[in-house]
Amino acid sequence: MTDARVGVLQGVYTSVIHDVMRAMGLRNFTLPPRITPLQPEMVLTGPAFTIEGRIDETADAHQTLLDWTGLLSQARPGHVWVSQPHNQLVAQMGELSAETLHRKGVLGCVLDGGLRDANFILRLGFPCWRTFHTPRDVVGLWRPTGVDVPVMIGDVLVRPGDWVHGDRDGMVVIPVERLDEVTEKAVAAMETESLVRRAILDGVDPQEAYLRHGKF
């Protein structure tokens, strides 16, 4: 079952969540700008299902495919597939994998690595974030080293169940234990921004609008 907060946060800008978390004193929660959305118009938000792995040039094709299909089998509906593959060589998501995850109810994927079959994934409508594109896949080259384990992406720690939230502006990671607080404050901040916007459209000086509402 999809967390009800997915619906709530779908309408909240990543920049607003960032500002709320910054004001709360949180640090190291913004994913590196090298990770960008394949579909910039889509919001991806939800709890993380984490994967980690490495290149293994001694692996045979059969074993790597067993490993990969095993990962797909473990993926959790209502979660976001978050992968730290520790390479910029092979694709970590493609046509069949994306369709499998989409049909399982996985919300999307975030890869600190490569993507292939982009046109198919665009038609499928499965939200994907990635750093590059390549036709080269994991077969005979890459094996997982951990599933549902904490992973580092840049300077950001992503733990299983932590919340990822991204739109055209970038992606942030919300610690699961602070999720309700961040959600409440972000929704409130959006409402305040609407008041500021309305004031400016009504001709109020922007500095006065800021002083009146405490936000700009």
C-alpha positions in Angstrom: 0.0 0.0 0.0 1.3 3.4 -0.9 2.0 5.7 2.0 -0.6 8.5 2.2 2.2 11.0 2.5 3.1 10.4 -1.1 -0.1 12.1 -2.1 0.5 15.0 0.3 4.0 15.6 -0.8 3.3 15.3 -4.6 2.2 18.9 -4.4 5.1 20.3 -2.5 8.1 21.8 -4.2 11.5 20.3 -3.5 12.9 23.8 -2.9 10.3 24.3 -0.1 11.3 21.1 1.6 14.9 22.1 1.3 14.3 25.4 3.0 12.3 23.8 5.8 15.0 21.2 6.4 17.7 23.9 6.4 15.8 26.0 8.9 15.5 22.9 11.1 19.3 22.7 11.2 19.6 19.5 9.1 22.6 19.1 6.9 23.8 16.9 4.0 20.4 16.1 2.6 20.6 17.3 -1.0 21.6 14.8 -3.6 24.5 15.8 -6.0 23.3 17.7 -9.1 24.8 15.1 -11.3 21.7 13.0 -10.6 18.9 14.4 -12.8 15.4 13.3 -13.7 14.7 11.6 -17.0 11.2 13.1 -16.7 11.7 16.6 -15.2 7.9 17.2 -15.2 7.3 14.3 -12.7 7.6 14.5 -9.0 9.2 11.4 -7.4 8.5 11.0 -3.6 8.5 8.0 -1.3 10.5 5.8 1.0 13.8 4.4 -0.1 14.5 0.7 -1.0 18.3 0.8 -1.1 20.7 -1.3 -3.2 24.5 -1.2 -3.3 26.9 -3.0 -5.6 30.2 -3.0 -7.5 31.9 -4.0 -10.7 33.1 -7.6 -10.7 34.9 -8.5 -13.9 35.3 -12.1 -12.7 31.5 -12.6 -12.6 29.8 -14.8 -15.2 26.7 -13.7 -17.1 24.4 -16.3 -15.5 25.4 -15.3 -11.9 24.9 -11.6 -12.6 21.5 -12.2 -14.1 20.5 -14.3 -11.1 21.7 -11.5 -8.8 19.8 -8.9 -10.8 16.5 -10.8 -11.0 16.8 -11.5 -7.3 17.0 -7.8 -6.6 13.9 -7.2 -8.7 12.1 -9.9 -6.7 13.0 -8.2 -3.4 11.9 -4.7 -4.5 9.1 -3.3 -2.3 5.8 -1.8 -3.7 5.2 1.8 -2.6 9.0 2.4 -2.4 11.6 4.1 -4.5 14.5 2.0 -5.8 17.7 3.9 -4.7 20.9 2.5 -6.1 24.6 3.2 -5.3 26.3 1.0 -7.9 29.8 2.5 -7.4 30.5 2.8 -11.1 29.9 5.0 -14.1 30.3 2.2 -16.6 27.0 0.1 -16.9 23.3 0.9 -16.8 21.5 0.1 -13.5 18.0 0.2 -15.1 16.5 -0.7 -18.4 13.4 -1.7 -20.2 12.5 -5.0 -18.6 13.6 -4.0 -15.1 11.6 -0.8 -15.2 8.5 -2.5 -16.4 8.9 -5.2 -13.7 9.3 -2.6 -11.0 6.4 -0.5 -12.4 4.1 -3.5 -12.4 5.1 -4.3 -8.8 4.1 -0.8 -7.6 7.6 0.6 -7.1 7.3 4.4 -7.4 10.4 5.1 -9.4 14.2 4.8 -9.2 17.1 7.0 -8.2 20.5 5.8 -9.6 23.9 7.2 -8.9 24.7 5.6 -12.2 23.5 4.8 -15.7 20.2 4.2 -17.5 19.4 2.6 -20.8 16.2 2.1 -22.9 15.3 5.6 -22.1 12.6 6.0 -24.8 10.8 2.9 -23.5 10.9 4.1 -19.9 9.6 7.5 -21.1 6.6 5.8 -22.7 6.1 3.6 -19.6 6.0 6.7 -17.4 8.2 5.1 -14.7 10.0 8.0 -12.9 13.8 7.6 -13.1 16.8 9.7 -12.0 20.2 8.9 -13.3 23.7 10.4 -14.0 24.3 9.1 -17.5 23.0 6.9 -20.4 24.7 3.9 -21.9 23.6 0.8 -23.8 26.0 -1.3 -21.6 24.2 -3.5 -19.0 25.2 -5.3 -15.8 25.6 -8.8 -17.4 28.9 -10.3 -16.6 30.1 -7.1 -15.0 28.2 -6.0 -11.8 27.0 -7.7 -8.7 25.1 -6.4 -5.7 26.8 -6.2 -2.3 23.9 -5.1 -0.2 20.1 -4.7 -0.2 18.2 -2.6 2.3 21.4 -1.2 3.7 22.5 2.4 4.3 24.2 3.9 1.2 26.1 7.1 0.6 25.3 9.2 -2.4 27.7 12.1 -2.5 27.7 13.4 1.1 24.1 12.2 1.7 23.4 9.1 3.8 20.3 7.2 2.6 18.9 4.6 4.9 16.2 2.1 4.1 12.9 3.9 4.7 14.3 7.4 4.5 12.2 9.6 2.2 13.4 10.8 -1.1 11.7 13.7 -2.8 12.6 15.2 -6.1 11.4 17.4 -8.9 12.9 19.5 -11.7 15.0 21.4 -9.1 16.7 18.4 -7.6 16.3 15.8 -4.9 16.4 15.8 -1.1 16.5 13.0 1.4 14.4 13.3 4.6 15.3 11.2 7.6 12.4 8.9 8.3 12.2 10.0 11.9 11.8 13.6 10.9 9.4 13.0 8.0 6.1 13.9 9.8 7.7 17.1 11.1 9.1 18.1 7.7 5.9 17.3 5.9 3.8 19.4 8.3 6.2 22.4 8.0 6.5 22.1 4.3 2.8 22.1 3.8 2.5 25.2 6.1 5.4 26.9 4.2 3.6 26.3 0.9 0.5 28.0 2.3 2.6 30.9 3.5 4.2 31.3 0.1 0.8 31.5 -1.4 0.0 34.4 1.0 3.3 36.2 0.0 2.5 35.6 -3.7 -1.0 37.0 -3.3 0.4 40.1 -1.5 2.9 40.8 -4.2 0.3 40.4 -6.9 -1.9 42.9 -5.0 1.0 45.4 -5.2 2.6 44.9 -1.7 6.3 45.8 -1.7 8.3 42.5 -1.6 10.2 43.5 1.5 7.0 44.4 3.3 5.5 41.1 2.1 8.5 39.3 3.6 8.3 41.2 6.9 4.5 40.5 7.1 4.7 36.8 6.5 8.3 35.9 7.4 9.0 34.2 4.1 10.1 34.9 0.6 
